Amino acid sequence: MQIIADLHIHSKYSRAVSPQMNLEGISFFAAKKGINLVTTGDWTHPLWLREIKENLKEVNPGIFTLKNKPGETKFLLSTEISSIYSQGGQVRRVHNLIFSPSIETCEKIIKELNIRGCKLMADGRPIVGISSVDLLKMVLDIDEKVLFIPAHAWTPWFSIFGSKSGFNSIEECFGDYAKYIYAIETGLSSDPIMNWQIKELKNRSIVSFSDAHSTPKLGREATVFVENSNFPASPAGRQFPISKQTSNFKQPISNFTYDDIVSAIKQESNSKLKIGYTIEFFPEEGKYHWSGHRVCNIRYNAKEIKEKGSICPVCHRPLTVGVENRVLDLSEKLLGPEDLLMVKNKVGLTFVYDKEKTRRPFVSMIPLLEVLLELNDHSATKSQKEYERLTTDLGTEFDILLRKDYEEIEKTEGEKLRQAIEIVRERRVFVDPGYDGVFGKVKIFKDENEEVKKEESQQTLF
């Protein structure tokens, strides 16, 4: 029993977002992908909040569905706010996620932001001149049930640990209010292994969401909640090791509340739910994994940055220091293969654990449409047609990527897709790392010259 949740997305009222990101579009595509719980996003925008109030109904405390399609997808209220301010003699640009237990709480937060002069109509992800810590104080004063999570924590330009304007610790950013930060979001350019190396994240949850700006990007990262055996009413025998859980994969948990989700993220021992695992991008595919300068076509891995410095050799301006280097700078201990466990379940899906199994594991995935693009010579038309057929005939996207037996995949679609899914599940893909706003390039099937390229471009410390 599980809930696949994507709790960081954007609506059509945010900049550079598809008009398909309306409530019906989000609900429909979330169901097609196999996402059980998705956020509305952007509830600080007055027009979007009006649509939320008109089109959603509350079915459990803090959990909503479409009024006209109540069984399709469940929604939770969360939004992203961009804080740009000065602290410690430096301009800070930090994005934070705010989870709300009710529409009433959303309206109170909106009222307070308006009092402070924030221009909420300008963007679904508003820019405010309120510091992260003051924003946290403000929302907790309004409702102590609000959950506050630093978004895409390592992105160079807009995050708590960003190399361009962030902080070196949660405490530096939030001071005495650091105790109210129960989790951080990995972002596309880092994965849990990288975050496990940070001392102050040892007892905090690591969550992953898509930050989707269009429906195809929904669920490219997600967090999976499962039943907690410590909860008195929970049935036994559905806990870790996750490699033995596949028989319950297709059964979503239906009766849960906002409080259940928040308690799981807070890691409360008596909560009904807990985080089971996260679904991750291969972090090299993220557009800030390595350091570099896009305009000058300069890209450095972590070792090269240490040897050559962070000044561009072409234009002599500072490089955008990537996530890998930033994690290295703040790490307490560098984890190697000997510190990790790779566990396959009965359908060949590889779960990555820390050696002591004290942290929630994760799996790494490539979105199905990206897989199909490689199989169809990058024809968008053919790939989209094949995607629609597969998600109609074989199951949801997550069914196909995570759950279906190889024999069933091959019987429905052929040997090539089966091989591709097997390579992804076993973490044998090649990714040419992204840098300075350029996404990494994923390759599932290698050509003759790929091995040399792989050695050169995957010299990674993680």
N, C-alpha and C positions, 0 to 999 in steps of 0.2 A: 504494500500500500504506500502511495507516495503522492506528492504534489510537486510538479515541475513549475517553477515560478520565475517569471521575468519581471522584475520590479523596478526597472529603470528604462523608460522609453520616452519618446516625445510625441506630441500631437501635431496636427496640421497648423497649429498656431505658433509653433517654434520656427525659427529661421532654418532654411535649408532642409525642410521636412516635407515628405510627400503628402499631397492632399488626400491620399488613401488612408492616412493615419487618423481616421475618425473612429468613433466607438464601434460602429458595425464592422468596419474594415479590420480593426485591431482584433476584435472578438473572433471574426471569421478565420483570419490567418493564424491566430494563436491556436485555435482548435485544429486547423489543418496541420500545424507543426507538432501538436501534442502537448501544448502548454496549458496547464490547468488553471493557473493563477497569473494574471498580468496586471500591471499598474495602469491607472488612467494616465499618469504623468500630467504635468503642466497645470495642476488645479489652481495655481495662482492667477492664471489668465481669466479675466471675467467672462469672456465669451465661451471659453472651454468649460468653466465651472457651470455655466448655465446649461450647456449641453449635457454635462454629467447629471445634473439635477433633473433634467427633463427625460433622459433616456435610461438611466439606471435605477434599479430598486435594490434596497438592502435586504439580503436574504439571511444573513447572520450578522452579528455585531461587527461592523467595519468591513464587511464583505458584500460585494454587489454583483448583479448580473444585468444584462440588457432586459428591459421590460418585455420586449417582444420576442426574445430568444433566451429564456431563463436557463436553459440547460447547456448553452454553448460554451461559455467561458466565464470564469469568476474574475472580478476586479477588486483591487485594493487601491487606496488613495495614497500616492506618493508623488513627489515632485522634485525637481532639481533647481537650486538657486545658485547663481554665480555671484560670489562676494569679491569685490575688488576694493582694496583698502591698503592703508599703510600701517605697518606694525614692525617695531624693531628697526626703524630706519630703512625699510625696504617695502616696495610695492608688492602686495600679495594678491594672487588671483587663485581663489580656491572655490571649487564646485562642491556643493553638499546636497545630499538627498534628505528630504524630510518626509517621514511617514506619518499620516494622520489617521486617528481612529474613527473620525466622523466628518461629515460635511460641515457640521456646526463648528468643529475645531478649525477646519479649512477657512471658514468665513471669518473667524476671530483672528487668525494669522494674517489673512488678507487685509482686514481692517487695520491691524497694527502696522503692516508694511505701507499701507496708504498714508497713515499718519506720519510715517517717517519719510514720506516723499518719494517712495519707490514707484517707478513707471511700469506698472504691471501689464498695461495694454501693449507695450512695445514688443514683447517676446514671451513665448510660453516658458522659456527659461530666463527669468528676469535677471538683470544685472543690478545689484544693490551695493551701496557704499557701507554696508554693515559688516563688521568683522565676523569671522566664523564663530568666535566665542560669544559675541553679543547676540548673534542670530540664534545660537543654541540656548542662551539664557532666555531670550524672548519667547521662543516656542515652548520651552519647559514651563515658564511662568503661565502661559496660556493653558497648557494641558500637559500634565506630567506623563501621559501615555504616549506622547510624541516620541518617535524614534529618529535619531539623527545619525547619518552615516556619511563620512567623507567619500565623495564619488571618484571613480577611476583614479585611485590614490597616487599613481606614479606618473601620470601624464605630465610632460615637461612644463606646459604653459598654464594649466588650470587644475591644480590638485594640491593636496596637503603636503606631499613629498616631492612635488615637481621641481626639477632642476632650475627652472627659470624664476619661480616666484614662491616656492613653497617653504616648508619648515623642515627641520631635521628630526622632529618628533611630534607626537600627538600632544604631549604636555606643553611643548613650546607654543603650539597653536592655541590650545584650549585652557592651559593653566589648571586651576582647581576643578574645572568642568571636564577635564579629560576622563574622569571616572564615568561620565555619561556617554562616552564613545565605546560602544560594544562591538563594533565591527568596522571593517573597511571593505570597499569594493576593489577588486583586483584591477579592473580595466583590461583592455584587449592585449596590451603589451607586457603584462606580467601574468604569472600563474601562481598557484599556492606555494610551490617549492620556493620561489623567490621571496614570498612573504613570510614563510616559516622561518627565514633566517633573521628576521627583525625581532629583537628582544621584546619590545613593547607590544608586539602582536601575538605573543605566545599564548595569552589567555583571552584573546579577542577572536571573534568569528571572522572568517574569510568568506565573503559572498561575491557572487559574479552575476552580472546582468548584461543585457545586450546594448543598452544606450541606443536603441534602434531609432533611425530617422525615416525608415520605410518598412513596409510589411515584410519583404524578403529577409530583412535583418533581424526580425524578432527571433529570440531564442538562440542567437549565435553564441551567447553565454547565458547560463541559467543556474539557479540554485534549487536543489531537490530536497524537499522536506519529507521525513518519514516519521512513523509513530515512535514515541519514546517509551521504552519498556518500563521506565520509572513512574510513568503516569498510571495511577491506580486502575483506570478503566481500559488500558491498552492490552490487547491480546499479546501473549508471549510468542516467541519464536520468529519474530519478523525483524530482528536486528542484525548487526554485523556478525560475521564477515559478509560483506556485500556480495561477494562472489556466489553466495548461496541464495540470493534474494530474487532471482529472476522470475520465479513463479508468480510473484505478486506485482510485477512491473506494470501490468496493464490496468490495474485497479486503482484509480485515483481516490484519495481521501476526500470525502465530500462535506462532512460536517465539521467545519473549523471556523475560527474567528480571527479577527485582526490580532487580538491578544495572543492567540496560539502561535501565530507567525512571529510576532515580536518576542515572545518568551523563548522561542526556539533560537532566534538570533542572539538573544541575551544569554543563552546557554543555562537557563534556569533548570535545575535538576528535576523539578516536579512538573515541567511543562508537558502538555499533551503531545507536542511535536518536537523534533530536533532536526538539525541539518544532517542529511544523510551523506550528500556529496555535492560537488559542483561540476558543471559542464563548462569546459574552458576552450577558448581559442588555443591553438599552438601559439605561444606568446611571440615567437619570431614573426608571425604574420601581422602583428600589430604595427601601426605606422610610427611608433616611437621606440621600438625595441632597442635598436642600435643608435649610436650617435652619428651626426653628420650634418651636411649642408646640402640641401636638395638643389639649390640654384647652381652650385659649383660641382655637383655630382661627386661629392666627397662622402664616404661612408666608412666609419671605424667601428670595429668591435671593441669590447671592453679592454682587451689587452693592448690594442693599438692606441686607445685613448691614454692609457697609463704611460705608454712609451713615447707618443708623439705630442701629447697635450691636447687641449680642447680648442685651439685656434685653427681656423680653416687655412690650409696652406695656399689656397688660391686667392681668396679675397681678404685674408687676414682678419676676419671678424670671428666672434665666438661661434663655435658649433652648437647645435642643439644637442645637449648631452642626453642620451637616451636612458630608458628605464633600466637596462642591464647595469650600466655604470652607476646609476643612482642607488640601486639596490645594493650594489657592491660597497658603495661608500657608507651605507648605513647598517650593513650586516654585522651581527654579532658573531656569526659563524657561517662559513661557506659550506654548503651541503654538497656532497658528492654522491655518486651511485651507491656507495656503501652505506649511506644514511637513508636510503629509500627502499621501499618494497613495491614490486610490480605484481599485482594479483589479477589473474584472468578469471572471469566467470564462465559459465557453461556455454555462452555464445561467443566467447573469445574477446570480450570487452575488457580492456586493461584498466584497472584502478590503481592509482598511484597513492601510496601511503608513506608517511614518515615511518622510520624503522620501529619506533616505540608505539605506533598507532595511537598517539595522543591527539592527533588532529584529524579533521574530517578529510577523507580522500577526495580525489577528483579524477575525471576522465577528460581526455582531450579529443575534440571533434572538429571536422570540417563540415560546414553546411552542405546539405544534400545538393543544392543547386550548383555549388562550386565543384562538387564531385562530378556531376553530370556535364558541366561545361568542359572538363578535361576529357571526358569520355566521348563528347560530341564535337571535338575539334574547335571548341570555344564558340560554337553556334548558339547564340542566345535563344533563338526561336526554337530550335530542336530541343535544347535543354529544358526550356520552360514547358514545352509540350510534354516531354517525358516526365518532368516533375509532377505535372497535373495528373498524368495517368497513374504514376506510381502511388501518389498520395490518395488516389481514389481506389485503386485496386489492391494495394499491398498493405497500407496502413498509414499512420501519421509519419511525419519526417523523423521524429524521435523513435517511433517503432522501427523504422528502417535502419537508422543509424546505430541504435543501441540495443535492440531487443530481438529482431528477427533472426532465425537460424539461417546460416549460410545457404543451406539447401533450398529453403523457401525463396530466398532472394534470387538464387540462380535459376530456379524453376520459373519464376515470374519474369525476370529481366535478363537473364543470361550470365555467362561466366565472368564477363568483364566487370560488371557492377559488383558481383560477389567478391572478386579479387580486390577491387578498390576499397570496399567496406572493410574487408579483412585487414588490408594494409593500414587503414586509418585506425581501426580498433586496436591494432597491435603497435601503434605509435611508430610506424616505419616510414612515415612521409618525409619528404625533403621540403624545407622552407628556406627560401632566400630572404634573409631578415629585412624588415622594414626600418625606415629611419626618417627623421625630420619631415613627417607628414606623408611619407610614401609607404603604402601598405606592402608587406612582404608578399612574395610570390610562392604559392604552394604547388608542389609537384608530387603526385601520387606514384606515377609510373616513371622510372628513370630512363633516360636515353644513355647511349654509350659513353658520352662525355660527362655524365652527371656526377660520377664518383669523385672526379677531381674537383669539380665545382663545390661538391658537398663538403670536402675537407677544407676548402678555402673559406667558404662562407658560413660554416656552422661551427667555427671556433668560438664556442660560447662557454662562459664560466658556469652556467646553470644547466 
